[in-house]
Amino acid sequence: SSNHASCDGFLFGSAGGAATLASTKTITILGNNPANFIGGDLRFYNFTYLGTTPHNFELSSSAKYAYNSNNTWGCNTSFIAPRIYNKNTTFSGTASFEKTGKDHDDSYGGNTFAGNVEYIHNNNVSAGRTYIASSAANTYNGDLTVKNTAAFSEILLGNAAGTYPIAGDLNLYNSSTGTGSQHLYVGNNNAAIFNIQGNLNMYNNSPSATNHHNMYVSNRGTVNVTGNTTIENTGNSGTDKHVYLGLSGDVNLAGNLSITNSSTANNALVSLANRSSSQVTINGNTTVSNAGAGNQKRVYFGDYGDCLLYTSPSPRDVEESR
């Protein structure tokens, strides 16, 4: 426990040492109660857990970091804290991370995830972003689910150059509730490549009544999807609810594409190949439903960039069609 707000918390291996926890042992916050960790950080450096017993850590809102650097967890893990940081760590089971605080957090990356992973940014304090993999690409050997929730959250996945393999599905939820603009991004580096072996599912379901609440897949770089892609822009009310598949970067879809644009925002938009540098290629069938109660309801194929829809025996190009 860390029972005073001025406490530094607990640090394992912070000065270059290493620690190994036997398979028969566990680390827990007293009573599994966040009220017993109200100050400082919970930091693991050069730490190895040899067992498979799940480890769940929840810090109170007055604490700071849940921090992983050069670790190996042999179990399912869960970290809930105002600040989250992961660097060069192997998670052998499922892994869940929930950031509840306001500060900007840029997780280094270079992590390997054997099971399914969930990231949640649940910030109701004040403006703050989280970067997932700001300096090195992560490897995902299962499903990856990213949720942008609450009043001040913003998530960017993939700020670093490199290849991001995702063996399962990539599930994206922008459920932001704030009065300011809040967004979810995938790919923010021209040399970032996401290889998604499963499906890509994008749900922009923000209920916020004001400002801009958007999703960007391939903000920069390249996103390749082997499975099918689903886009649902369904958030009620508000000024803008936009989904961009290929803003400045490229997207290659091997499977089918399904688009539903039913948001009741004043301006509800789904845009493919938004800028001139972007190209979106669709090799499967495409289904579009465009219906909502807002002032403008639009779906663009090749906004300023190029959209290629391939059917046997030859491709049909859609270029700069507004």
Residue pairs with C-beta under 8 A, 6 or more apart in sequence:
1 29
1 30
1 36
1 37
2 9
2 10
2 36
2 37
2 38
2 39
2 40
2 42
2 63
3 36
3 38
3 39
4 38
4 39
5 38
5 39
5 62
6 39
7 38
7 39
7 40
8 39
8 40
8 41
9 37
9 39
9 40
9 41
9 42
9 43
9 63
9 64
9 65
10 40
10 41
10 42
10 43
11 41
11 43
11 45
12 19
12 43
12 44
12 45
12 46
12 47
13 19
13 44
13 45
13 46
13 47
14 43
14 45
16 45
16 46
17 45
17 46
18 45
18 46
18 47
18 48
19 44
19 46
19 47
19 48
20 47
20 48
20 49
20 50
21 27
21 47
21 48
21 49
21 50
21 51
22 50
22 51
23 49
23 50
23 51
23 52
23 74
24 51
25 51
26 51
26 53
26 55
27 55
28 55
29 36
29 37
29 42
29 57
29 58
29 59
30 36
32 56
32 58
33 58
34 58
34 59
34 60
34 63
34 80
35 60
37 57
37 58
37 59
37 60
37 63
38 60
38 62
38 63
39 62
39 63
40 63
40 64
41 63
41 64
41 65
41 66
41 67
42 57
42 59
42 63
42 65
42 66
42 67
42 81
43 65
43 67
43 69
44 67
44 68
44 69
44 71
45 69
45 70
45 71
46 69
46 70
46 71
47 68
47 70
47 71
47 72
48 71
48 72
48 74
49 55
49 72
49 73
49 74
49 75
50 74
51 74
51 75
52 74
52 75
52 93
53 75
54 75
54 76
54 77
54 78
54 93
55 73
55 75
55 76
55 77
55 78
56 77
56 78
57 66
57 77
57 78
57 79
57 80
57 81
58 78
58 80
58 81
59 66
59 80
59 81
59 82
61 82
61 100
61 101
61 125
63 81
63 82
64 81
64 82
64 83
64 101
65 81
65 82
65 83
65 84
65 85
66 79
66 80
66 81
66 83
66 84
66 85
66 97
67 83
67 85
68 79
68 85
68 86
68 87
68 89
68 111
69 85
69 86
69 87
69 88
69 89
69 108
70 87
70 88
70 89
71 89
71 90
72 89
72 90
72 92
73 89
73 90
73 91
73 92
73 93
73 95
74 92
74 93
75 92
75 93
76 93
76 94
76 95
76 115
77 91
77 93
77 94
77 95
77 96
78 95
78 96
78 97
79 96
79 97
79 98
80 97
80 98
80 100
81 98
81 99
81 100
81 101
82 99
82 100
82 101
82 102
82 103
82 125
83 99
83 101
83 103
83 105
84 97
84 98
84 99
84 105
84 107
84 130
85 105
85 107
85 108
86 97
86 107
86 108
86 109
86 111
87 107
87 108
87 109
87 110
87 111
88 108
88 110
88 111
88 136
89 111
89 112
90 111
90 112
90 114
91 111
91 112
91 113
91 114
91 115
91 117
92 114
92 115
93 114
93 115
94 115
94 116
94 117
94 142
95 113
95 115
95 116
95 117
95 118
96 117
96 118
96 120
97 117
97 118
97 119
97 120
98 119
98 120
98 121
98 122
99 105
99 120
99 121
99 122
99 123
99 130
99 153
100 122
100 123
100 124
100 125
101 123
101 125
101 128
102 123
102 125
102 126
102 127
102 128
102 152
103 128
104 128
104 129
104 130
104 131
105 128
105 129
105 130
105 131
106 130
106 131
106 134
106 135
106 159
107 130
107 131
107 132
107 133
107 134
108 133
108 134
108 135
108 136
109 132
109 133
109 134
109 135
109 136
109 137
109 138
109 160
110 133
110 135
110 136
110 137
110 138
111 133
111 138
111 139
112 138
112 139
112 141
113 138
113 139
113 140
113 141
113 142
113 144
114 141
114 142
115 141
115 142
116 142
116 143
116 144
116 145
116 168
117 140
117 142
117 143
117 144
117 145
118 145
118 146
118 147
119 130
119 132
119 144
119 145
119 146
119 147
119 155
119 157
120 147
120 149
121 130
121 147
121 148
121 149
121 150
121 153
121 154
121 155
122 147
122 149
122 150
122 153
123 150
123 151
123 152
123 153
124 150
124 151
124 152
125 152
126 152
127 152
127 154
127 180
128 152
128 153
128 154
129 153
129 154
129 155
129 156
130 153
130 154
130 155
130 156
131 156
131 159
132 138
132 146
132 155
132 156
132 157
132 158
133 157
133 158
133 159
133 160
133 164
134 159
134 160
135 159
135 160
136 160
136 162
137 158
137 160
137 161
137 162
137 163
137 164
137 192
138 164
139 164
139 165
140 164
140 165
140 166
140 167
140 168
141 165
141 167
141 168
142 167
142 168
143 166
143 168
143 169
143 170
143 171
143 198
144 166
144 168
144 169
144 170
144 171
145 171
145 172
145 173
146 155
146 157
146 170
146 171
146 172
146 173
146 184
146 186
147 173
147 175
148 154
148 155
148 173
148 174
148 175
148 176
148 182
148 183
148 184
149 173
149 175
149 176
149 177
150 176
150 177
150 178
151 176
151 177
151 178
151 179
152 178
152 180
152 182
153 176
153 178
153 182
154 176
154 182
154 183
154 184
155 184
155 185
156 184
156 185
156 188
157 184
157 185
157 186
157 187
158 164
158 185
158 186
158 187
158 188
158 189
158 192
158 194
158 221
159 188
159 189
159 192
160 189
160 192
161 189
161 190
161 191
161 192
162 191
162 192
162 193
163 193
163 195
164 192
164 193
164 194
164 195
165 195
165 197
166 194
166 195
166 196
166 197
166 198
167 197
167 198
168 197
168 198
169 196
169 198
169 199
169 200
169 201
169 227
170 186
170 194
170 196
170 198
170 199
170 200
170 201
171 201
171 203
172 184
172 186
172 200
172 201
172 202
172 203
172 215
172 217
173 184
173 203
173 205
174 182
174 183
174 184
174 203
174 204
174 205
174 206
174 213
174 214
174 215
174 235
175 203
175 205
175 206
175 207
176 182
176 206
176 208
176 213
177 206
177 207
177 208
178 208
178 211
179 208
179 209
179 210
179 211
180 210
180 211
181 211
181 212
181 213
181 214
182 206
182 208
182 211
182 212
182 213
183 212
183 213
183 214
183 215
183 216
184 214
184 215
184 216
185 215
185 216
185 219
186 194
186 216
186 217
186 218
186 219
186 223
187 194
187 217
187 218
187 219
187 220
187 221
187 222
187 223
187 249
188 219
188 220
188 221
189 220
189 221
190 220
190 221
190 249
191 221
192 220
192 221
192 222
193 221
193 222
193 223
193 224
194 218
194 221
194 222
194 223
194 224
195 224
195 226
196 223
196 224
196 225
196 226
196 227
197 226
197 227
198 226
198 227
199 225
199 227
199 228
199 229
199 230
199 255
200 217
200 223
200 225
200 227
200 228
200 229
200 230
200 253
201 229
201 230
202 215
202 217
202 229
202 230
202 231
202 232
202 243
202 245
203 232
203 234
204 213
204 214
204 215
204 232
204 233
204 234
204 235
204 241
204 242
204 243
204 263
205 232
205 234
205 235
206 213
206 235
206 238
206 241
207 235
207 236
207 237
207 238
208 235
208 237
208 238
209 237
209 238
210 238
210 239
211 238
211 239
211 240
212 239
212 240
212 242
213 235
213 238
213 240
213 241
214 240
214 241
214 242
214 243
214 244
215 242
215 243
215 244
216 244
216 247
217 223
217 244
217 245
217 246
217 251
218 245
218 246
218 247
218 248
218 249
218 250
218 251
218 278
219 244
219 247
219 248
219 249
220 247
220 248
220 249
221 249
221 250
222 249
222 250
222 251
222 252
223 246
223 249
223 250
223 251
223 252
224 251
224 252
224 254
225 251
225 252
225 253
225 254
225 255
226 254
226 255
227 254
227 255
228 255
228 256
228 257
228 258
228 284
229 245
229 253
229 255
229 256
229 257
229 258
230 258
231 243
231 245
231 257
231 258
231 259
231 260
231 270
232 260
232 262
233 241
233 242
233 243
233 259
233 260
233 261
233 262
233 263
233 268
233 269
233 270
234 260
234 262
234 263
235 241
235 263
235 264
235 265
236 263
236 264
236 265
237 264
237 265
238 263
238 265
238 266
239 265
239 266
239 267
240 265
240 266
240 267
240 269
241 263
241 265
241 267
241 268
241 269
242 267
242 268
242 269
242 270
242 271
243 261
243 269
243 270
243 271
244 271
244 274
245 251
245 270
245 271
245 272
245 273
245 280
246 272
246 273
246 274
246 278
246 279
246 280
246 305
247 274
247 275
247 278
248 274
248 275
248 277
248 278
249 277
249 278
250 278
250 279
250 280
250 281
251 272
251 273
251 278
251 279
251 280
251 281
252 280
252 281
252 283
253 280
253 281
253 282
253 283
253 284
254 283
254 284
255 283
255 284
256 284
256 285
256 286
256 287
257 282
257 284
257 285
257 286
257 287
258 286
258 287
259 270
259 286
259 287
259 288
259 289
259 290
259 299
260 289
261 268
261 269
261 270
261 288
261 289
261 290
261 291
261 292
261 297
261 298
261 299
262 268
262 289
262 291
262 292
263 292
263 294
263 297
264 292
264 293
264 294
265 292
265 294
266 294
266 295
266 296
267 294
267 295
267 296
268 292
268 294
268 296
268 297
268 298
269 296
269 298
269 299
269 300
270 298
270 299
270 300
271 298
271 299
271 300
271 303
272 280
272 300
272 301
272 302
272 303
272 307
273 279
273 280
273 301
273 302
273 303
273 304
273 305
273 306
273 307
274 300
274 303
274 304
274 305
275 303
275 304
275 305
276 304
276 305
276 320
277 305
278 304
278 305
278 306
279 305
279 306
279 307
279 308
280 301
280 302
280 305
280 306
280 307
280 308
281 307
281 308
281 310
282 307
282 308
282 309
282 310
283 310
286 309
288 299
290 297
290 298
290 299
291 297
300 321
300 322
301 307
301 309
301 318
301 321
302 318
302 319
302 320
302 321
303 320
303 322
304 320
304 322
305 320
306 317
306 318
306 319
306 320
307 317
307 318
307 319
307 321
308 315
308 316
308 317
308 318
309 315
309 316
309 317
309 318
310 316
